[in-house]
């Protein structure tokens, strides 16, 4: 069992976990990355895109620090656009529509070919400590891996629960299994967790949409790569896939308002804090009641699939209401839902427990990264929590860091 030893154990193989594992391995550390499912490495369960306002800047920074996200995004690009061109240069932000399956394949291969890095499909159920500092992790199969550093990058999987109207059940995104057990282990170490919520819209069969009635949105003529390693000429030689724009209307809003009490967001079933800047369509109608319509983007999930993503139409409405809502949109009267929209609630760390290095102050050797740090679902967007008496607490700072971890502070 001497093989069950490493310098750094990374829990989770989403955007944050991938960058943490690659950064550690490229520094020469013996690294192991654990994932619930090898086929979910680099998965994008919500929007199959990379970048956007503020996030696009972060992808460039990741590349500058030697990370992988930008390089993989360039390879998987099916459309590129620069947002906010009508505003100042400081807020211009690149966003690419990525081929979701290709991106996963690229990231899996990258991890497999990286020296000093091993990949293990396993659920981590506890973090071990000795003498007050991290000493390893245990898996659901009972294996004990010894490690002097542990990075938690569990995304939205930690004790996660999916909500569709009045139906809820334990699950991770995309029908994956949730991570159960690790939350209790972290609490036993004195780590404070908070409940966050995010969501995703339905996926619709392209054949069932009348795209001719929608506004076409082509890609930009000159694509700027995310990565300095990317061949600019080759990237600009790709065939870009168009996206489309559709708008909600009075009928859509009537359907939503009449069924608001059936939304998991408004029925009281969900207790987690929701995101401020990417709200559900129900929240948009409540928050912006004076708006006669809302813009939605119809985006392909890849070159070799007919799944279309309806950006801006995230919801936790019941299945029957989702059908009504979609059918009310222009060009969607015969829309066929391939995957239903859902909200997902999960555990995340209270981020003020960490140093700027992302190490937990109370548990030396334990780090957090990505959505586990509260970077999505509320904490990083100005959300406020309440204490046991319902009193609003001050806003907590969340470290929005799917990028490289600052591991240099420690010697190995």
KARAHU-V435371 format. One record per backbone hydrogen bond with DSSP energy under -0.5 kcal/mol. CO is the residue of the C=O (numbers start at 1). NH is the residue of the N-H. E is the energy in kcal/mol with one decimal. If there is no record, write none. Layout:
BEGIN
co=CO nh=NH e=E
co=CO nh=NH e=E
END
This chain:
BEGIN
co=1 nh=4 e=-1.6
co=3 nh=5 e=-1.3
co=4 nh=146 e=-2.4
co=6 nh=148 e=-0.5
co=7 nh=148 e=-1.0
co=7 nh=149 e=-1.5
co=8 nh=10 e=-0.5
co=8 nh=32 e=-2.4
co=9 nh=11 e=-0.5
co=9 nh=151 e=-2.8
co=10 nh=12 e=-0.8
co=10 nh=34 e=-3.2
co=11 nh=153 e=-2.7
co=13 nh=42 e=-2.7
co=14 nh=18 e=-2.6
co=15 nh=19 e=-1.9
co=16 nh=20 e=-2.4
co=17 nh=21 e=-2.6
co=18 nh=22 e=-2.6
co=19 nh=23 e=-2.5
co=20 nh=24 e=-2.2
co=21 nh=25 e=-2.7
co=22 nh=26 e=-2.6
co=23 nh=27 e=-0.9
co=24 nh=27 e=-0.6
co=24 nh=29 e=-2.1
co=25 nh=28 e=-1.6
co=29 nh=31 e=-0.8
co=30 nh=7 e=-2.3
co=30 nh=8 e=-2.0
co=31 nh=118 e=-2.2
co=32 nh=10 e=-3.0
co=33 nh=120 e=-2.4
co=34 nh=12 e=-2.9
co=35 nh=122 e=-1.7
co=37 nh=40 e=-2.0
co=38 nh=41 e=-1.1
co=40 nh=43 e=-2.1
co=43 nh=45 e=-0.5
co=47 nh=49 e=-2.5
co=48 nh=98 e=-2.1
co=50 nh=96 e=-2.5
co=52 nh=56 e=-3.5
co=53 nh=55 e=-2.4
co=54 nh=58 e=-1.4
co=55 nh=59 e=-1.8
co=56 nh=60 e=-1.5
co=57 nh=61 e=-1.8
co=58 nh=62 e=-2.5
co=59 nh=63 e=-2.0
co=60 nh=64 e=-2.2
co=61 nh=65 e=-1.5
co=62 nh=67 e=-3.1
co=63 nh=66 e=-1.8
co=68 nh=72 e=-2.4
co=69 nh=73 e=-2.6
co=70 nh=74 e=-2.2
co=71 nh=75 e=-1.6
co=72 nh=76 e=-1.7
co=73 nh=77 e=-0.6
co=74 nh=77 e=-0.8
co=76 nh=99 e=-2.7
co=78 nh=241 e=-3.2
co=79 nh=97 e=-2.8
co=80 nh=220 e=-2.9
co=81 nh=83 e=-0.6
co=81 nh=95 e=-2.8
co=83 nh=93 e=-1.6
co=84 nh=87 e=-1.9
co=88 nh=91 e=-1.6
co=89 nh=92 e=-1.2
co=93 nh=83 e=-3.5
co=94 nh=52 e=-2.3
co=95 nh=81 e=-2.4
co=96 nh=50 e=-2.2
co=96 nh=98 e=-0.6
co=97 nh=78 e=-3.1
co=97 nh=79 e=-1.4
co=98 nh=100 e=-1.0
co=99 nh=103 e=-2.7
co=100 nh=104 e=-1.8
co=101 nh=105 e=-2.3
co=102 nh=106 e=-2.6
co=103 nh=107 e=-2.4
co=104 nh=108 e=-2.5
co=105 nh=109 e=-2.2
co=106 nh=110 e=-2.3
co=107 nh=111 e=-2.2
co=108 nh=112 e=-2.4
co=109 nh=113 e=-1.9
co=110 nh=114 e=-0.6
co=111 nh=114 e=-0.9
co=114 nh=117 e=-1.1
co=116 nh=31 e=-3.0
co=118 nh=33 e=-2.7
co=120 nh=35 e=-2.2
co=120 nh=122 e=-0.9
co=122 nh=124 e=-0.6
co=123 nh=125 e=-0.5
co=123 nh=140 e=-2.0
co=126 nh=138 e=-2.0
co=128 nh=135 e=-2.7
co=128 nh=136 e=-1.2
co=130 nh=133 e=-1.4
co=132 nh=364 e=-0.6
co=133 nh=130 e=-2.8
co=135 nh=147 e=-1.7
co=136 nh=128 e=-3.2
co=137 nh=145 e=-2.9
co=138 nh=125 e=-2.1
co=138 nh=126 e=-1.2
co=139 nh=142 e=-1.9
co=143 nh=139 e=-2.1
co=143 nh=145 e=-0.5
co=144 nh=146 e=-0.5
co=145 nh=137 e=-2.5
co=146 nh=6 e=-2.5
co=149 nh=9 e=-2.4
co=150 nh=152 e=-0.5
co=150 nh=367 e=-3.0
co=151 nh=11 e=-3.2
co=151 nh=153 e=-0.7
co=152 nh=369 e=-2.0
co=154 nh=157 e=-2.2
co=157 nh=159 e=-0.6
co=157 nh=160 e=-1.5
co=157 nh=179 e=-2.7
co=158 nh=347 e=-2.5
co=160 nh=171 e=-0.9
co=161 nh=345 e=-2.8
co=162 nh=169 e=-1.8
co=163 nh=343 e=-2.4
co=164 nh=167 e=-2.1
co=167 nh=164 e=-3.0
co=169 nh=162 e=-2.8
co=172 nh=175 e=-0.9
co=173 nh=176 e=-1.8
co=176 nh=172 e=-3.5
co=178 nh=180 e=-0.8
co=179 nh=159 e=-3.1
co=181 nh=185 e=-1.6
co=182 nh=186 e=-2.5
co=183 nh=187 e=-2.4
co=184 nh=188 e=-1.9
co=185 nh=189 e=-0.8
co=186 nh=189 e=-0.7
co=186 nh=191 e=-2.3
co=187 nh=190 e=-1.9
co=191 nh=193 e=-0.5
co=192 nh=350 e=-2.3
co=194 nh=196 e=-0.6
co=194 nh=348 e=-2.5
co=195 nh=273 e=-2.0
co=196 nh=346 e=-2.6
co=198 nh=344 e=-3.2
co=200 nh=315 e=-0.9
co=200 nh=342 e=-1.3
co=202 nh=310 e=-1.1
co=203 nh=338 e=-3.2
co=203 nh=339 e=-1.5
co=204 nh=308 e=-2.0
co=205 nh=208 e=-1.7
co=206 nh=209 e=-1.6
co=209 nh=211 e=-1.5
co=210 nh=213 e=-1.5
co=211 nh=214 e=-1.5
co=215 nh=245 e=-2.6
co=216 nh=218 e=-0.5
co=217 nh=243 e=-2.4
co=221 nh=223 e=-0.6
co=222 nh=224 e=-0.5
co=223 nh=225 e=-0.6
co=227 nh=230 e=-1.0
co=230 nh=232 e=-0.8
co=231 nh=235 e=-2.4
co=232 nh=236 e=-2.2
co=234 nh=237 e=-1.0
co=235 nh=238 e=-1.3
co=238 nh=240 e=-0.8
co=243 nh=217 e=-3.7
co=244 nh=298 e=-3.4
co=245 nh=215 e=-1.7
co=246 nh=296 e=-3.1
co=247 nh=330 e=-0.5
co=249 nh=253 e=-2.4
co=250 nh=254 e=-2.3
co=251 nh=255 e=-2.3
co=252 nh=256 e=-2.1
co=253 nh=257 e=-2.7
co=254 nh=258 e=-2.5
co=255 nh=259 e=-1.0
co=256 nh=259 e=-0.5
co=257 nh=260 e=-1.1
co=259 nh=262 e=-1.9
co=259 nh=263 e=-0.5
co=260 nh=263 e=-1.3
co=263 nh=266 e=-1.0
co=263 nh=267 e=-1.4
co=264 nh=270 e=-1.3
co=273 nh=197 e=-2.8
co=280 nh=284 e=-2.1
co=281 nh=285 e=-1.9
co=282 nh=286 e=-1.8
co=283 nh=287 e=-3.2
co=284 nh=288 e=-2.9
co=286 nh=289 e=-0.6
co=288 nh=291 e=-1.9
co=294 nh=248 e=-2.3
co=296 nh=246 e=-2.2
co=297 nh=299 e=-0.8
co=297 nh=311 e=-2.4
co=298 nh=244 e=-2.0
co=299 nh=309 e=-3.9
co=301 nh=100 e=-2.5
co=302 nh=305 e=-0.7
co=306 nh=206 e=-2.5
co=307 nh=301 e=-2.1
co=308 nh=204 e=-2.4
co=309 nh=299 e=-3.0
co=309 nh=311 e=-1.1
co=310 nh=313 e=-1.7
co=311 nh=297 e=-1.9
co=314 nh=281 e=-3.2
co=316 nh=165 e=-2.9
co=316 nh=264 e=-1.5
co=318 nh=322 e=-2.1
co=319 nh=323 e=-1.9
co=320 nh=324 e=-1.6
co=321 nh=325 e=-3.0
co=322 nh=326 e=-2.4
co=323 nh=327 e=-2.4
co=324 nh=328 e=-1.2
co=326 nh=329 e=-1.7
co=329 nh=332 e=-2.2
co=331 nh=210 e=-2.7
co=332 nh=335 e=-1.9
co=335 nh=337 e=-0.6
co=336 nh=205 e=-2.6
co=339 nh=203 e=-2.5
co=342 nh=200 e=-2.1
co=343 nh=163 e=-3.0
co=344 nh=198 e=-2.4
co=345 nh=161 e=-2.2
co=346 nh=196 e=-2.9
co=348 nh=194 e=-3.3
co=349 nh=351 e=-0.8
co=350 nh=353 e=-1.7
co=351 nh=354 e=-1.8
co=353 nh=361 e=-2.9
co=355 nh=358 e=-2.6
co=358 nh=368 e=-1.9
co=359 nh=355 e=-2.7
co=363 nh=366 e=-1.9
co=364 nh=134 e=-2.5
co=365 nh=150 e=-2.6
co=365 nh=367 e=-0.5
co=366 nh=360 e=-3.2
co=367 nh=152 e=-2.7
co=369 nh=372 e=-1.0
co=370 nh=373 e=-2.0
co=370 nh=375 e=-0.8
co=371 nh=374 e=-2.0
co=372 nh=349 e=-3.3
co=374 nh=380 e=-1.2
co=377 nh=197 e=-0.8
co=378 nh=381 e=-1.8
co=378 nh=383 e=-2.3
co=379 nh=382 e=-0.6
co=383 nh=396 e=-0.5
co=385 nh=393 e=-3.6
co=387 nh=390 e=-2.2
co=391 nh=387 e=-2.2
co=398 nh=400 e=-0.9
co=399 nh=401 e=-1.5
co=401 nh=370 e=-1.1
co=405 nh=407 e=-1.7
co=407 nh=410 e=-1.5
END
